[in-house]
Amino acid sequence: MTHWGLVATIKAPVRDVLNFAAYHLDQGAHRLYIYLDEASEEAFTLLKSHPKVRVATCDAAFWARQGGKRPIKHQVRQSRNATHAYARKPEVDWLTHIDVDEFLSPSGDIAQILAALPPDILCARIRPVEVLADGDGTAFKGFIPSGPHRARIVDEIYPTYGTYLKGGFLSHVAGKLFVRTGLDNVTYKIHNMFQGDVMNPGQTELPQVDLCHFHARTWQHWIESYQYRLEKGAYRAELAAAAGENGVNLHHFLLQLDRKGGTDALRRFFAEVAQDTPDLRQRLQAQGVLRSHDLNLDRKRRALFPGT
């Protein structure tokens, strides 16, 4: 029987941590390797009580055991922890590295989907779908594959701001990887893996699984995260621009928009590209990229962690 698991480095409210864990245990995960980036006695105790969860608090003593100090960048901490989990004695056949706001939503049983992959497939890419904000949390914009029609499709869905977005997404379009365990010399990155110097050996796409990304649950959530993401997260300055002639990446575009029009301009941008409105749903539907996933997070959390 094929077993799968995931690793995540998490700094989030306890409710979000438990939603993430309960949902994936309900999906059939055999192991969750949770690294708490910030100490939480409540989260640690509840997670440790479940036999399929392995939890660690990433305090100074933890990093000292890893041979150094706590890395400053959270992306480095995530990669280090994912690589650490992969290097353990394998308890699963496949391992994926995802974030607390990402949820695997398959069209069938994940274990069976992975078991069907040929033995020469060493990693399988899961593409994201991005939640529409301020809705009921079930509507998502779908991934638009790169190709000759992507720019036109993005332009028709997001006529004002689409040229600044990769595939129409605020966050990543690269997705995440399931990696077959038991390989030597593996290093995990955020969106890729390396075996020695070889990136993503034996890679395939896994279209049967969507990665539901709650990048912006609400306008308020987005605007509160905006400055951090500009400086350290998904909109930081060194990331590449979307395809097109403007050559301006999302970081510099948002800065320009903010300087010229402030919060009102940012809100107009957000309304076109992210807000759950009948107009956006209709445009997504017309291009065949409106997706629906009802994850039932609260129900699954209450079932696995009663009283929370």
LOZA-26774 format. One line per field, with one value per residue: residue number from 1; residue in three letters; x, y, z of N, C-alpha, C in turn. Coordinates in steps of 0.1 Angstrom, whole numbers, plus 2048, in hexadecimal, padded with zeros to 3 digits. Example, Ala and Ser with C-alpha at 12.3 -4.5 7.8 and 13.67 -1.06 7.14 Angstrom:
% residues 2
n = 1, 2
res = ALA, SER
nc1 = 884, 880
nc2 = 7C7, 7EA
nc3 = 84E, 847
cac1 = 87B, 889
cac2 = 7D3, 7F5
cac3 = 84E, 847
cc1 = 884, 881
cc2 = 7DF, 800
cc3 = 84E, 84F
% end
This chain:
% residues 308
n = 1, 2, 3, 4, 5, 6, 7, 8, 9, 10, 11, 12, 13, 14, 15, 16, 17, 18, 19, 20, 21, 22, 23, 24, 25, 26, 27, 28, 29, 30, 31, 32, 33, 34, 35, 36, 37, 38, 39, 40, 41, 42, 43, 44, 45, 46, 47, 48, 49, 50, 51, 52, 53, 54, 55, 56, 57, 58, 59, 60, 61, 62, 63, 64, 65, 66, 67, 68, 69, 70, 71, 72, 73, 74, 75, 76, 77, 78, 79, 80, 81, 82, 83, 84, 85, 86, 87, 88, 89, 90, 91, 92, 93, 94, 95, 96, 97, 98, 99, 100, 101, 102, 103, 104, 105, 106, 107, 108, 109, 110, 111, 112, 113, 114, 115, 116, 117, 118, 119, 120, 121, 122, 123, 124, 125, 126, 127, 128, 129, 130, 131, 132, 133, 134, 135, 136, 137, 138, 139, 140, 141, 142, 143, 144, 145, 146, 147, 148, 149, 150, 151, 152, 153, 154, 155, 156, 157, 158, 159, 160, 161, 162, 163, 164, 165, 166, 167, 168, 169, 170, 171, 172, 173, 174, 175, 176, 177, 178, 179, 180, 181, 182, 183, 184, 185, 186, 187, 188, 189, 190, 191, 192, 193, 194, 195, 196, 197, 198, 199, 200, 201, 202, 203, 204, 205, 206, 207, 208, 209, 210, 211, 212, 213, 214, 215, 216, 217, 218, 219, 220, 221, 222, 223, 224, 225, 226, 227, 228, 229, 230, 231, 232, 233, 234, 235, 236, 237, 238, 239, 240, 241, 242, 243, 244, 245, 246, 247, 248, 249, 250, 251, 252, 253, 254, 255, 256, 257, 258, 259, 260, 261, 262, 263, 264, 265, 266, 267, 268, 269, 270, 271, 272, 273, 274, 275, 276, 277, 278, 279, 280, 281, 282, 283, 284, 285, 286, 287, 288, 289, 290, 291, 292, 293, 294, 295, 296, 297, 298, 299, 300, 301, 302, 303, 304, 305, 306, 307, 308
res = MET, THR, HIS, TRP, GLY, LEU, VAL, ALA, THR, ILE, LYS, ALA, PRO, VAL, ARG, ASP, VAL, LEU, ASN, PHE, ALA, ALA, TYR, HIS, LEU, ASP, GLN, GLY, ALA, HIS, ARG, LEU, TYR, ILE, TYR, LEU, ASP, GLU, ALA, SER, GLU, GLU, ALA, PHE, THR, LEU, LEU, LYS, SER, HIS, PRO, LYS, VAL, ARG, VAL, ALA, THR, CYS, ASP, ALA, ALA, PHE, TRP, ALA, ARG, GLN, GLY, GLY, LYS, ARG, PRO, ILE, LYS, HIS, GLN, VAL, ARG, GLN, SER, ARG, ASN, ALA, THR, HIS, ALA, TYR, ALA, ARG, LYS, PRO, GLU, VAL, ASP, TRP, LEU, THR, HIS, ILE, ASP, VAL, ASP, GLU, PHE, LEU, SER, PRO, SER, GLY, ASP, ILE, ALA, GLN, ILE, LEU, ALA, ALA, LEU, PRO, PRO, ASP, ILE, LEU, CYS, ALA, ARG, ILE, ARG, PRO, VAL, GLU, VAL, LEU, ALA, ASP, GLY, ASP, GLY, THR, ALA, PHE, LYS, GLY, PHE, ILE, PRO, SER, GLY, PRO, HIS, ARG, ALA, ARG, ILE, VAL, ASP, GLU, ILE, TYR, PRO, THR, TYR, GLY, THR, TYR, LEU, LYS, GLY, GLY, PHE, LEU, SER, HIS, VAL, ALA, GLY, LYS, LEU, PHE, VAL, ARG, THR, GLY, LEU, ASP, ASN, VAL, THR, TYR, LYS, ILE, HIS, ASN, MET, PHE, GLN, GLY, ASP, VAL, MET, ASN, PRO, GLY, GLN, THR, GLU, LEU, PRO, GLN, VAL, ASP, LEU, CYS, HIS, PHE, HIS, ALA, ARG, THR, TRP, GLN, HIS, TRP, ILE, GLU, SER, TYR, GLN, TYR, ARG, LEU, GLU, LYS, GLY, ALA, TYR, ARG, ALA, GLU, LEU, ALA, ALA, ALA, ALA, GLY, GLU, ASN, GLY, VAL, ASN, LEU, HIS, HIS, PHE, LEU, LEU, GLN, LEU, ASP, ARG, LYS, GLY, GLY, THR, ASP, ALA, LEU, ARG, ARG, PHE, PHE, ALA, GLU, VAL, ALA, GLN, ASP, THR, PRO, ASP, LEU, ARG, GLN, ARG, LEU, GLN, ALA, GLN, GLY, VAL, LEU, ARG, SER, HIS, ASP, LEU, ASN, LEU, ASP, ARG, LYS, ARG, ARG, ALA, LEU, PHE, PRO, GLY, THR
nc1 = 808, 805, 812, 80F, 81B, 81F, 833, 836, 83F, 834, 825, 80C, 7EA, 7DC, 7C3, 7C5, 7DB, 7D2, 7BC, 7C9, 7D8, 7C4, 7B4, 7C6, 7CC, 7B3, 7B1, 7C1, 7DD, 7FA, 80F, 816, 82D, 834, 842, 844, 847, 846, 844, 829, 817, 7FD, 7F7, 80C, 807, 7EE, 7F2, 807, 7F9, 7ED, 7F1, 7FC, 80A, 828, 838, 84B, 85A, 869, 87F, 89B, 8AB, 8A4, 8AE, 8C8, 8CE, 8CD, 8E4, 8EA, 8E0, 8BF, 8B2, 8AF, 89D, 87C, 877, 88E, 88E, 878, 880, 896, 88A, 878, 88A, 897, 882, 87E, 895, 893, 88E, 87B, 859, 844, 83B, 83A, 840, 835, 83B, 82B, 818, 807, 7F0, 7E8, 7D8, 7D3, 7BF, 7B1, 7A5, 7A0, 7AB, 7C8, 7DE, 7DA, 7DC, 7F7, 803, 7FE, 811, 82D, 84C, 863, 85C, 864, 85D, 83F, 82B, 815, 7FC, 7F2, 7D2, 7C1, 7B1, 792, 78D, 77B, 764, 752, 766, 767, 76B, 783, 79E, 7AB, 7C9, 7DB, 7EB, 80C, 812, 808, 7EF, 7EC, 7F0, 7DC, 7C5, 7C8, 7C7, 7AC, 79E, 7A8, 7A8, 7B3, 7C9, 7D6, 7EE, 802, 803, 80C, 7FF, 7E7, 7E7, 7EB, 7FE, 815, 819, 827, 822, 824, 838, 834, 84B, 85C, 866, 884, 89A, 8BB, 8CF, 8BE, 8B1, 899, 888, 872, 860, 86B, 880, 8A1, 8B7, 8D5, 8E5, 8D1, 8B3, 892, 890, 883, 868, 844, 823, 807, 7E9, 7D2, 7D0, 7C9, 7D8, 7CC, 7CD, 7CD, 7D3, 7CA, 7B2, 79F, 799, 7A2, 7B4, 7C7, 7D0, 7DB, 7F1, 800, 817, 82A, 82D, 836, 850, 85B, 84E, 838, 837, 850, 86E, 881, 875, 86B, 85C, 83B, 834, 836, 837, 83C, 84F, 84E, 84E, 837, 83C, 847, 833, 81D, 827, 829, 80E, 803, 811, 806, 7EA, 7E3, 7D2, 7B9, 7BE, 7CC, 7B7, 7A5, 7B4, 7B6, 79B, 795, 7A7, 7A5, 78E, 770, 758, 739, 740, 75C, 75B, 74C, 75D, 773, 766, 75F, 777, 77D, 78A, 780, 77E, 771, 772, 769, 774, 76E, 77A, 776, 765, 774, 789, 77D, 775, 78C, 79B, 78C, 778, 786
nc2 = 7F4, 816, 832, 854, 875, 895, 8B3, 8D0, 8F1, 906, 924, 930, 937, 921, 915, 916, 905, 8ED, 8E9, 8E5, 8CD, 8BB, 8BA, 8AE, 896, 88A, 887, 872, 872, 862, 86A, 888, 8A1, 8B9, 8D8, 8F0, 911, 924, 923, 911, 906, 8FB, 8F3, 8E1, 8CD, 8C3, 8BA, 8A7, 894, 884, 866, 865, 87C, 88E, 8A5, 8C3, 8DD, 8FA, 907, 919, 904, 8EF, 8F8, 8F9, 8DE, 8D7, 8E0, 8FC, 91F, 92D, 931, 951, 957, 94D, 93C, 92D, 920, 910, 8FF, 8F2, 8E4, 8D3, 8C4, 8B8, 8A8, 897, 888, 878, 856, 845, 847, 848, 844, 859, 87C, 89D, 8C0, 8DA, 8F8, 908, 914, 906, 8EC, 8CA, 8BF, 8A5, 893, 879, 85D, 866, 855, 83F, 84D, 854, 83B, 831, 83C, 838, 826, 835, 84F, 868, 880, 893, 8AD, 8C4, 8D9, 8FB, 908, 927, 936, 948, 968, 973, 965, 946, 934, 91F, 922, 924, 931, 922, 912, 91E, 910, 916, 923, 92A, 936, 93F, 95B, 969, 95D, 965, 980, 984, 97C, 98C, 9AA, 9C4, 9C1, 9A9, 9A5, 9A8, 992, 970, 958, 961, 95F, 96A, 95F, 943, 930, 91A, 904, 8E6, 8CA, 8A6, 88E, 871, 85B, 850, 856, 85F, 87A, 891, 8B2, 8C8, 8E3, 901, 8FE, 8EA, 8CD, 8C0, 8A6, 8A1, 8B4, 8B5, 8C1, 8B9, 89D, 884, 88F, 894, 8A1, 8A4, 8A3, 89B, 8A4, 8C1, 8DE, 8F0, 911, 928, 944, 95E, 963, 977, 99A, 9A9, 997, 996, 9B1, 9B5, 9A3, 9AD, 9BF, 9B0, 99B, 9A9, 9B0, 997, 981, 973, 988, 993, 9A6, 99A, 986, 979, 98A, 989, 979, 98D, 9AE, 9C3, 9BE, 9C3, 9B8, 9A9, 9B3, 9CE, 9D8, 9D9, 9EA, A02, A06, A09, A21, A33, A32, A29, A17, A15, A10, 9F8, 9E9, 9E9, 9DA, 9C1, 9BA, 9B5, 99F, 98C, 98B, 97A, 97D, 97E, 987, 981, 965, 95E, 965, 954, 93C, 93D, 939, 920, 91B, 91D, 910, 8F8, 8F0, 8E2, 8E2, 8DD, 8E4, 8EB, 8D8, 8C0, 8C6, 8C7, 8AD, 89E, 8AA, 8AE, 8C6, 8DC
nc3 = 800, 7F8, 809, 812, 81B, 82B, 82F, 843, 84B, 864, 86E, 87E, 889, 8A2, 89A, 87E, 87A, 884, 873, 85A, 860, 867, 850, 83D, 849, 848, 82D, 829, 82F, 83A, 84A, 85A, 85B, 86F, 874, 88C, 888, 89A, 8BD, 8CB, 8E4, 8E6, 8CB, 8C7, 8DA, 8D3, 8B8, 8BC, 8C9, 8B6, 8A5, 88B, 887, 887, 89A, 89E, 8B1, 8A6, 8B5, 8C4, 8CE, 8BE, 8A4, 8AA, 8AD, 893, 88A, 88A, 88A, 88B, 86B, 85A, 845, 83E, 829, 826, 83E, 83B, 825, 830, 845, 836, 828, 83D, 847, 832, 832, 848, 855, 83E, 840, 830, 80D, 7FB, 7FD, 803, 803, 810, 818, 835, 82C, 816, 805, 7FD, 7E4, 7D6, 7B8, 7BD, 7D1, 7E2, 7E8, 7D6, 7BE, 7BE, 7C0, 7A7, 797, 781, 789, 781, 784, 799, 7A5, 7A9, 79D, 7AC, 7A3, 7AB, 7B6, 7BB, 7D6, 7D4, 7E2, 800, 7FD, 7FF, 803, 7F2, 7D7, 7BD, 7A9, 78D, 782, 767, 74C, 740, 71F, 6FC, 6FF, 718, 720, 712, 71E, 739, 736, 72E, 744, 759, 751, 757, 768, 763, 754, 766, 776, 77C, 76A, 773, 78E, 7B0, 7C1, 7C1, 7A2, 79E, 7AE, 7C3, 7CD, 7CE, 7DA, 7D4, 7EE, 7FE, 7ED, 7E6, 7F3, 7F2, 7EF, 7FA, 7EC, 7EB, 7D5, 7C6, 7C3, 7C9, 7BE, 7C7, 7B0, 79E, 793, 79C, 792, 77D, 77A, 77A, 772, 788, 782, 78E, 7A8, 7B9, 7C6, 7DE, 7E5, 7FE, 7FB, 7FD, 811, 818, 810, 826, 832, 81E, 81A, 833, 832, 81E, 81F, 82C, 819, 803, 80C, 815, 80C, 7F4, 7E2, 7E0, 7D6, 7C6, 7B7, 797, 77B, 76D, 74E, 731, 722, 733, 748, 763, 783, 79C, 7B5, 7B0, 7A0, 7B3, 7C6, 7B7, 7B1, 7CA, 7D2, 7C1, 7C4, 7DD, 7F7, 7EB, 7D0, 7D2, 7DB, 7C5, 7B3, 7C0, 7C1, 7A6, 7A0, 7B4, 7C4, 7CE, 7B9, 7A6, 78B, 788, 78D, 776, 761, 766, 763, 748, 73C, 744, 75C, 776, 796, 7AE, 7D0, 7ED, 80C, 826, 840, 85B, 865, 861, 872, 88B, 88D, 88F, 8A2, 8BC, 8CD, 8C7
cac1 = 800, 80D, 810, 814, 81B, 823, 83B, 833, 844, 828, 823, 7FE, 7E1, 7D9, 7B8, 7CA, 7E4, 7C9, 7B4, 7D3, 7DC, 7B8, 7B0, 7CE, 7CA, 7A6, 7B4, 7C9, 7EB, 7FF, 817, 817, 839, 831, 84C, 83E, 851, 845, 83F, 81B, 815, 7F0, 7F8, 815, 801, 7E3, 7F8, 80E, 7EF, 7E8, 7FC, 802, 810, 835, 839, 857, 85B, 876, 885, 8AA, 8B1, 8A1, 8B7, 8D6, 8D0, 8CF, 8F1, 8EC, 8D6, 8B3, 8B4, 8A7, 892, 873, 878, 899, 88A, 86F, 888, 89E, 881, 873, 896, 899, 877, 880, 8A1, 88F, 88B, 86F, 84C, 83B, 841, 83A, 83F, 834, 83E, 821, 816, 7FB, 7E5, 7E7, 7D0, 7D3, 7B1, 7B2, 799, 79F, 7B3, 7D6, 7E7, 7D8, 7E1, 805, 806, 7FD, 81C, 838, 857, 86D, 857, 86A, 855, 832, 828, 807, 7FA, 7E9, 7C6, 7C2, 7A3, 78C, 78C, 76F, 759, 74F, 772, 766, 76E, 791, 7A2, 7B3, 7D6, 7DB, 7F8, 813, 810, 805, 7E2, 7EA, 7EF, 7CF, 7BB, 7CA, 7C2, 79E, 799, 7AD, 7AB, 7BB, 7D5, 7DB, 7FB, 80C, 801, 810, 7F4, 7DB, 7E8, 7F2, 809, 81D, 813, 82F, 81C, 82D, 83C, 835, 857, 85D, 86F, 88F, 8A4, 8C7, 8D4, 8B3, 8AF, 88C, 886, 864, 858, 872, 889, 8AD, 8BE, 8E2, 8E4, 8C7, 8A6, 886, 892, 877, 85C, 838, 818, 7FD, 7DD, 7C7, 7D1, 7CA, 7DE, 7C3, 7D6, 7C5, 7DD, 7C3, 7A5, 797, 7A0, 7A9, 7C0, 7D1, 7D7, 7E4, 7FD, 805, 824, 833, 82F, 83F, 85D, 861, 846, 835, 839, 85D, 873, 88A, 86E, 86A, 850, 832, 837, 830, 841, 83E, 85B, 84C, 849, 82C, 841, 848, 826, 815, 82D, 824, 7FF, 802, 815, 7FD, 7DC, 7E2, 7CA, 7AE, 7C3, 7CE, 7AA, 7A0, 7BC, 7B2, 78D, 795, 7AE, 7A4, 781, 765, 74C, 733, 747, 768, 757, 748, 769, 77A, 75E, 75F, 784, 77F, 794, 77A, 77F, 76A, 777, 763, 77E, 768, 785, 772, 75F, 77F, 791, 775, 774, 799, 7A0, 77F, 778, 78F
cac2 = 800, 823, 83C, 862, 87E, 8A3, 8BA, 8DE, 8FA, 90D, 92F, 933, 935, 913, 910, 913, 8FA, 8E1, 8E7, 8DF, 8C0, 8B2, 8B8, 8A4, 888, 885, 884, 865, 873, 858, 871, 897, 8A6, 8C7, 8E0, 8FC, 91B, 92C, 91A, 911, 8FA, 8F5, 8EC, 8D6, 8C2, 8BD, 8B3, 89B, 889, 87C, 85C, 867, 889, 890, 8B3, 8C8, 8EC, 8FF, 911, 91A, 8F7, 8E7, 8FC, 8F5, 8CF, 8D6, 8E5, 90A, 928, 92E, 93A, 95D, 957, 942, 932, 925, 917, 906, 8F6, 8EA, 8DA, 8C9, 8BB, 8B0, 89E, 88D, 880, 86E, 849, 847, 841, 84A, 842, 866, 887, 8AA, 8CB, 8E4, 902, 906, 919, 8FE, 8DF, 8C1, 8BB, 89B, 88D, 86B, 85A, 86A, 84A, 838, 855, 853, 82D, 82E, 842, 82E, 827, 83F, 85C, 86B, 88B, 896, 8BB, 8C7, 8E7, 902, 910, 932, 939, 956, 96E, 979, 95C, 93B, 92C, 913, 926, 926, 933, 917, 914, 920, 90C, 91F, 920, 936, 93C, 944, 96A, 96D, 959, 96D, 98E, 984, 97A, 998, 9B4, 9CF, 9BE, 99C, 9A5, 9A8, 985, 964, 94F, 966, 95C, 973, 957, 93B, 927, 90E, 8F9, 8DF, 8BC, 899, 888, 863, 85B, 846, 85A, 864, 888, 89A, 8BE, 8CE, 8F1, 904, 8F9, 8E0, 8C5, 8BC, 89B, 8A6, 8C0, 8B3, 8C6, 8B2, 892, 87B, 896, 894, 8A8, 89C, 8AB, 896, 8AB, 8D0, 8E4, 8FB, 91B, 933, 94F, 96A, 95F, 983, 9A6, 9AD, 98E, 999, 9BE, 9B4, 99C, 9B3, 9C5, 9A4, 994, 9B2, 9B0, 98A, 976, 970, 993, 999, 9AD, 992, 97D, 97C, 990, 981, 97A, 999, 9B8, 9CD, 9BC, 9C7, 9AD, 9AC, 9BC, 9DC, 9DD, 9DC, 9F7, A0D, A07, A0E, A2F, A3C, A32, A24, A0B, A14, A0A, 9EA, 9E2, 9E6, 9CF, 9B5, 9B7, 9AF, 993, 982, 98B, 971, 984, 978, 98A, 979, 957, 95C, 966, 948, 931, 93E, 934, 912, 91A, 91E, 903, 8F8, 8E7, 8E4, 8DB, 8DA, 8E4, 8EC, 8CB, 8B7, 8C9, 8C3, 89E, 898, 8B1, 8B2, 8D1, 8E8
cac3 = 800, 7F7, 813, 80F, 826, 828, 839, 843, 856, 867, 878, 87B, 894, 8A5, 892, 871, 87B, 885, 866, 851, 864, 867, 842, 836, 84F, 842, 81F, 829, 831, 843, 853, 859, 862, 872, 87B, 891, 887, 8A6, 8C7, 8CF, 8EC, 8E3, 8BF, 8C8, 8E2, 8CB, 8AD, 8C1, 8CE, 8AB, 8A2, 87E, 886, 88D, 89C, 8A5, 8B3, 8A0, 8BE, 8C3, 8D0, 8B1, 89A, 8AF, 8AA, 885, 887, 888, 88F, 884, 85F, 85B, 83C, 840, 81E, 829, 849, 834, 81D, 839, 84C, 82D, 825, 84A, 848, 827, 836, 852, 851, 837, 846, 825, 800, 7F4, 806, 7FD, 80B, 80E, 823, 83D, 824, 80A, 808, 7F2, 7E1, 7CB, 7B2, 7C1, 7DC, 7DF, 7E8, 7CA, 7B3, 7BF, 7BE, 799, 78F, 77E, 792, 77D, 788, 7A6, 7AC, 7A2, 7A0, 7AF, 7A0, 7B5, 7B3, 7C5, 7DB, 7D2, 7EF, 805, 7F9, 809, 803, 7E9, 7C9, 7BA, 79C, 789, 77C, 758, 748, 736, 711, 6F4, 702, 726, 721, 70E, 728, 745, 732, 72D, 752, 761, 746, 75B, 770, 760, 74F, 771, 77D, 776, 768, 77A, 79D, 7B9, 7C7, 7B8, 799, 79D, 7B6, 7CC, 7C8, 7D5, 7D7, 7D8, 7F8, 7FC, 7E4, 7ED, 7F0, 7EE, 7F6, 7F7, 7EB, 7ED, 7CA, 7BF, 7CB, 7C2, 7C2, 7C3, 7A8, 794, 798, 798, 789, 77B, 77E, 772, 777, 78F, 780, 797, 7B5, 7B9, 7D3, 7E1, 7EC, 804, 7FB, 801, 815, 818, 80E, 832, 834, 813, 81D, 83F, 82F, 813, 822, 82E, 80C, 7FB, 811, 818, 807, 7E6, 7D9, 7E2, 7CB, 7BE, 7AF, 789, 776, 764, 73F, 72B, 71D, 73D, 74F, 771, 78B, 7A4, 7BF, 7AB, 79C, 7BE, 7CC, 7AE, 7B3, 7D8, 7D3, 7B9, 7C8, 7EA, 7FA, 7E2, 7C4, 7D5, 7DC, 7B7, 7AD, 7C7, 7BD, 799, 79E, 7BF, 7CC, 7C9, 7B4, 79A, 77F, 787, 78A, 768, 758, 768, 75D, 739, 738, 749, 767, 783, 79D, 7BA, 7DA, 7FA, 814, 833, 849, 869, 868, 863, 87E, 897, 88E, 893, 8AF, 8C3, 8D7, 8C2
cc1 = 809, 808, 815, 813, 81F, 82C, 837, 83A, 839, 829, 815, 7F6, 7DE, 7CE, 7BC, 7D3, 7DC, 7C1, 7BD, 7D5, 7D0, 7B4, 7B9, 7CE, 7BD, 7A8, 7BC, 7D8, 7EF, 808, 816, 824, 837, 83C, 846, 849, 851, 83E, 830, 818, 808, 7F1, 801, 80E, 7F6, 7E8, 7FF, 805, 7EB, 7F4, 802, 809, 81E, 837, 846, 855, 868, 87B, 894, 8B0, 8AF, 8AC, 8C6, 8D8, 8D2, 8DC, 8F3, 8E1, 8CA, 8B5, 8AA, 89B, 889, 873, 883, 895, 881, 876, 890, 896, 87C, 87E, 898, 88E, 879, 88B, 89E, 88E, 87D, 863, 841, 842, 842, 838, 83E, 836, 834, 81F, 808, 7EF, 7E3, 7E1, 7CF, 7C4, 7B1, 7A5, 797, 7A7, 7C2, 7DF, 7E6, 7DD, 7F0, 80A, 806, 809, 827, 844, 862, 868, 85C, 863, 84A, 82E, 819, 805, 7F0, 7DC, 7C5, 7B3, 79F, 789, 77E, 762, 757, 75B, 771, 76A, 77C, 793, 7AC, 7C0, 7D5, 7E9, 7FF, 811, 80B, 7F8, 7E1, 7E8, 7E2, 7C4, 7BC, 7C5, 7B3, 798, 79C, 7B1, 7B4, 7C9, 7DC, 7E9, 806, 80C, 805, 804, 7E7, 7DC, 7EF, 7FF, 80E, 814, 81B, 829, 827, 82F, 839, 843, 858, 868, 87A, 89A, 8B0, 8C9, 8C9, 8B3, 8A2, 88E, 877, 85C, 85F, 87A, 896, 8B2, 8CC, 8E0, 8D9, 8B9, 89A, 887, 885, 86A, 850, 82E, 80E, 7F0, 7D1, 7C6, 7D2, 7D0, 7D6, 7CB, 7CD, 7CE, 7D7, 7B5, 79B, 7A0, 7A8, 7B5, 7CB, 7D8, 7DF, 7F1, 805, 814, 82E, 837, 838, 84D, 864, 85A, 844, 836, 846, 864, 87B, 882, 86B, 85C, 848, 837, 830, 83B, 844, 84B, 85A, 847, 83E, 830, 841, 83B, 81D, 81A, 828, 815, 7FC, 805, 80C, 7EF, 7D9, 7D8, 7BE, 7B2, 7C6, 7C1, 7A4, 7A7, 7B7, 7A4, 78D, 79B, 7AB, 796, 777, 759, 746, 73B, 754, 765, 753, 753, 771, 773, 75F, 76C, 787, 788, 78D, 779, 777, 76F, 771, 76B, 778, 772, 780, 76C, 76A, 787, 78A, 775, 781, 79F, 793, 781, 780, 786
cc2 = 80D, 82C, 84A, 86A, 88C, 8A9, 8C9, 8E5, 905, 918, 934, 931, 926, 90D, 90D, 907, 8ED, 8DE, 8E0, 8D0, 8B6, 8AF, 8AD, 896, 882, 881, 877, 866, 869, 85F, 880, 89A, 8B5, 8CE, 8ED, 907, 925, 923, 91C, 904, 8F3, 8ED, 8E0, 8CA, 8BB, 8B5, 8A6, 890, 880, 873, 85E, 874, 889, 89F, 8B8, 8D7, 8F1, 90A, 911, 90C, 8EE, 8EB, 8F8, 8E6, 8CD, 8DC, 8F3, 912, 928, 937, 946, 95C, 94B, 937, 929, 91B, 90C, 8FB, 8ED, 8E0, 8D0, 8BF, 8B2, 8A5, 893, 883, 876, 860, 849, 83F, 842, 847, 84F, 871, 894, 8B5, 8D7, 8ED, 901, 90C, 912, 8F0, 8D7, 8BC, 8B2, 898, 87F, 869, 85D, 85E, 841, 83F, 854, 845, 82A, 834, 838, 830, 831, 84D, 85E, 877, 88F, 8A4, 8BD, 8D6, 8EE, 907, 91A, 936, 947, 95B, 973, 971, 951, 931, 91F, 916, 92A, 929, 928, 91B, 914, 91B, 916, 91A, 92C, 93D, 942, 953, 96F, 96A, 962, 97B, 98F, 983, 987, 9A3, 9BF, 9CB, 9B0, 99B, 9A4, 99B, 979, 95A, 954, 964, 967, 96C, 94E, 933, 91A, 902, 8F2, 8D1, 8B1, 893, 87A, 862, 850, 84A, 860, 873, 891, 8A6, 8C4, 8DD, 8F4, 8FD, 8EE, 8D8, 8C2, 8AF, 89D, 8B3, 8C0, 8B8, 8BE, 8A7, 889, 882, 894, 89E, 89F, 8A4, 8A7, 89C, 8BA, 8D4, 8F1, 905, 926, 93F, 95C, 966, 96B, 98F, 9AA, 9A4, 992, 9A6, 9BD, 9AC, 9A2, 9B8, 9BA, 99D, 99C, 9B0, 9A2, 97F, 975, 97B, 99A, 99D, 9A4, 988, 982, 982, 986, 983, 986, 9A3, 9C2, 9CB, 9C0, 9BC, 9B2, 9B5, 9CB, 9E1, 9E1, 9E9, A03, A10, A0E, A1D, A38, A3D, A2D, A18, A0A, A0D, 9FB, 9E2, 9DF, 9DB, 9C2, 9B1, 9B1, 9A1, 988, 981, 982, 979, 97C, 97A, 982, 96A, 954, 95C, 959, 93C, 931, 938, 926, 911, 91E, 911, 904, 8ED, 8EB, 8DC, 8D7, 8DA, 8E4, 8DE, 8C0, 8B9, 8C4, 8B4, 898, 89E, 8B6, 8BD, 8DD, 8F2
cc3 = 800, 802, 80F, 81C, 822, 833, 838, 84E, 858, 872, 876, 888, 896, 89C, 884, 870, 87B, 879, 85C, 854, 862, 859, 83B, 83C, 849, 834, 81E, 82B, 83C, 84E, 850, 861, 863, 87A, 87F, 891, 893, 8B1, 8CA, 8D7, 8E9, 8D6, 8C0, 8CF, 8DA, 8BF, 8B1, 8C6, 8C3, 8A6, 894, 87C, 88D, 88E, 8A3, 8A6, 8AF, 8A9, 8BC, 8C5, 8C4, 8A7, 89E, 8AC, 89B, 880, 885, 88E, 886, 877, 860, 852, 83E, 835, 820, 834, 843, 82D, 826, 840, 843, 82A, 831, 84B, 83D, 82B, 841, 84C, 84A, 83E, 83B, 818, 7F8, 7FF, 7FE, 807, 808, 81A, 829, 836, 817, 80E, 7FC, 7F0, 7D4, 7C4, 7B5, 7CE, 7D9, 7DF, 7DB, 7BE, 7B2, 7BC, 7AF, 791, 78D, 787, 78E, 780, 797, 7AD, 7A3, 7A7, 7A1, 7AC, 7A9, 7AE, 7BF, 7C9, 7D7, 7E0, 7F3, 800, 804, 80A, 7FB, 7DB, 7C7, 7AC, 798, 782, 76D, 753, 73F, 728, 709, 6F7, 710, 727, 71D, 718, 734, 742, 732, 73B, 75A, 757, 74A, 760, 76C, 75B, 75A, 779, 776, 776, 770, 789, 7A4, 7BF, 7BC, 7AE, 798, 7A4, 7BF, 7C7, 7D3, 7D0, 7DC, 7E3, 7F5, 7F3, 7EC, 7E9, 7EB, 7F6, 7F1, 7F6, 7ED, 7E2, 7C2, 7C9, 7C2, 7C8, 7BD, 7BC, 79E, 79A, 793, 78F, 788, 77E, 774, 779, 77E, 78E, 789, 7A4, 7B3, 7C7, 7D5, 7EA, 7F0, 806, 800, 804, 814, 814, 81A, 834, 82A, 817, 82A, 83D, 824, 815, 824, 821, 803, 7FF, 812, 812, 7F8, 7DD, 7DB, 7D5, 7C1, 7B5, 7A0, 786, 76E, 756, 73A, 728, 728, 745, 75E, 779, 795, 7B0, 7BB, 7A6, 7A8, 7C5, 7C4, 7B0, 7C0, 7D9, 7CC, 7BF, 7D6, 7EC, 7F0, 7D5, 7C6, 7D6, 7CE, 7B1, 7B3, 7C3, 7AF, 798, 7A8, 7C5, 7C5, 7C6, 7A8, 78D, 77E, 786, 77C, 75F, 75A, 761, 74E, 734, 73D, 754, 775, 789, 7AA, 7C3, 7E7, 804, 822, 83F, 858, 86D, 86A, 86F, 88B, 899, 893, 8A0, 8B6, 8CD, 8D3, 8BA
% end
